């Protein structure tokens, strides 16, 4: 057994505990135990270059010897098993040592996991620059000899062994990890994957394997036998621990056998996810991204002060920034990053919003008027449409935005856990619009004039032939809304959604498709607060939707949420017996328990909406993220009447959506029981071309 540790504290603890364990094991009833063998524990950077001596600064006594001895092991000793819990750190470029940098004239070990340009996922390869990935790469080189000849110039040899890590689970499905998954399939005979976080991201603390780790984690055991044929993919098996407390998960782990029951077979495609193979009816559904010609992440500002639930706060924040004369303080307020700084001149407009040809530091004008912004599902706010302030503005989204545009938003790297599987917005969406943790936006139109549908023309033509009637992009978007934007879809396909990636049952029956389109148009109208798909003749007037008079939320006389001089409220509560939503000293009546509980993949919509309008709007700083700009603290001192208007609109929308859910669930059941159009049939007919993922920055100064 060999142990590598970089930090002195953990090294000392490990050494003492192993000595105590060995002494206990070797204790005899007759006299002292025999001498313990030398411990092969080393203070070293596992990722350091094993082929060079350490820097002169480190050539001191026992530490230098420990590192030299560790290098000898890393360089020449055959290792059969590597076990560990590697550290997790995003944006760890430059911290991968020899694994990342390689040797002069040779590729680094990590280079061999970079996806080829032809795969079209190069923009996602940045996620390989994570500490846990560096350790995966080191272990596969040391145990399996993965890439050994290219890395070292030495001949390959047949090897056997295994690597068993508990790490972040992003590589199981992330597009940037495709070459990593391919190499593991080529290197290994068998791969077992144990999902330790079926609850998803940021689960309740008692359910976490590691209390402080919010990311989903997994255990992966990758094994190789002698004579492995690299042209045959490893057999992949997958299982999930039960949702619940960590003690229950540990109990399941203690009973788990590699050849026992409970394992699902995984796919054999070289680049496929390390997740269960699609099976049953789910495999006959159509992947949602393949219906569109392009999709994109939403706007990523990298500074939160440019977004607010009211326009006055944004103007005051801009004025405070412009009035600051101390350079260091002004930079702190602005919150610069690698893409945006006070002195940078940006030359790309945001659709109709002109970018001023001057830096922020040199701009003496007032703030660019804020526009409505789809911040989170059902939570509309305001943003300053100034490209100088938005690090990843997604110019293409702004260029195609119009009063007719609709955005479908959903997560891709993970699966929805509850509520609607996707949501819609009429305003430019945030990167985290769906439920606060990444995702993609699928626009209805490719251009601002709304003349170029984003639904692929091949699928529109095929559906028109199938149903013997013209089919529009709006019809397809409405169909998706009817089938997927409700909790019954997420609940029905919970087991299938273990493997992320949304699919839709596409009916072959004209009558069912027509029914779904009519229902879905109302759903989108509601999600967009009456700004899209309005049709007064069908009961969808332009403007905020309203429930029937007897079911509307109402503010009784004297019960309104007070403004000045009352301070902003801090708490919101709900009394189900009285159907009363209380905010500070005011309240709203006729609020149903279903409205109060409505959630999107674990995010309670009403509470999340209020959390951005309460007095304390601070968010915890997680990991190495920078604290927010002090400008964030500029906000109203009192509750605004516009907040009350937004709240009433939100409650009406939720109430009407809840009323539609039984119809949506029933329609979904009838469609699943009827004849479907399979993805194989559609591909054979040429109706499912691959969609283009757009994460690009504009190819000119300041684009993004």
PyMOL commands that set and color helices and strands:
alter all, ss='L'
color gray80, all
select helices_A, chain A and resi 8-26+56-58+61-76+97-101+110-113+117-119+122-128+131-144+148-152+170-172+175-187+205-207+246-255+280-284+288-291+304-306+311-323+327-334+395-399+457-467+473-484+487-492+496-498+510-527+536-538+549-551+593-597+605-611+630-633+641-673+679-684
alter helices_A, ss='H'
color red, helices_A
select strands_A, chain A and resi 2-5+40-43+81-84+161-168+190-195+217-224+235-240+264-265+286-287+294-296+307-308+371-376+379-383+407-410+423-425+440-443+503-504+572-575+580-583+586-589+599-600+603-604+692-694
alter strands_A, ss='S'
color yellow, strands_A
deselect
rebuild
show_as cartoon
